[in-house]
Amino acid sequence: MSVISFLRRIYRKSPFFHAQQAIEKSLKAVLFARGEEFRKTHDLYELADRLEKAGIFPPSNADVLAQINPYAVEFRYGDEVISTLSSEEVDAIATQMLDWAAAIIAGMEP
């Protein structure tokens, strides 16, 4: 694969990777802020499920977030993922999750 082809592939997929990272960090921030334990993982489904079991419900459920999981692996390791979500959908989910986490953390008492 040429360098140009490689860079084009990375550029096309990098927004999905960064959206996955933003969602992952949002979920972990809420778990941490609420004193919930969680293992080291990049699995959005697992993190959302952990929140739901603690009675904390993210705006996107675990099944929706599981569709974004592959982007953590694809970007790092070059595995090919066939997207079922558009970049606009992933962006909307990530934005919604960041806003949700910020609101929860901001509303907590010190």
N, C-alpha and C positions, 0 to 999 in steps of 0.2 A: 504494500500500500504506500502510495506516495505521501510525502509530508503534507501537501496541500489537501489531499483526500482525507487524511487523518484529522487535520485541523477542522475541516468542514464538518466531519462527523462529530467531533467534540463540541464545536460551537452549536450545532443543531440540538444536541442532547444536554448541554450544560444547564440550561434553565430548568430542566426536569430534575437534575441532580440537586441544584440549589434549592428548589422548591421542596424536595424530599428532606433535605437537611433542615430547612426552616421549620417544617412540620415536626420533624423529630425533636428539634430543640424546644419547640413550643410545648409538646407533650411532656417532655422531661422536665421543663421548667415548672409546669403545673404540678406534676407528681412531686417534685422536690419541695416546692412551696407548701404543699399540703402535707408534707411529712410522710409520703408514701414511698416505700422501698421499691426499687426496680433493678433488674440486672442490666449489665452493660449489653446493649443491643441496638441495632439500627432498624429493627422490625416495628414499623408503624402499627401494624395490626396488634402485636403484643402490647405495645405501650397504650394504645387506645383501649384495649380490652382490660388492662390493669386499671385504667382510670374508671371505666364503667363499673368494674367490680367494687371500686371504692365509692361509687355513687356520684361520680363526676362525669358529666356527659359532654364530650367534645361536639362541636357543631357538625362534624363529619364523622360518621360511624366507622367502626373498625373495618368493615367490608370495603368501604370506599377508599380508605387509607391504604388498605392492602394492595390496591391497584397501583399505587405510587411506589411501593416497596422496591420493585426491581431497579429503579433508577439509582439507588445507592450502590448497587453492585455493578450495573452496566457502565457507569461513568468511570468507576475505579478499575474495573477488570476487563472492560471491552466486550462483555457479553452483549449479544444483540437482544433487545427487547422490542416486541411489537406493542406499540402504545394503543391502549383502548381509550385513552383520554387525550383531548387536545391540549395544547399549551395554554390556551385560555382557561380551560377547566381546571388544570393543575394550578395555574396562577390564582384563580378565584378561591380554590380550596386552601392554598397556602396563606393567602391574605386573610381569609376568614379565620384560620387557625391562629395566626399571629395576633389578630385583634382579640380573639377569644382569650388567649393566654394572657395578654397584657391586661385585659379587663379583670380577669380573675386575680392576678397578682396585685394589681393596683388596688383592688377592693378589699384586700386582706388587712387585718389589723396588725400593727407591729408587735 
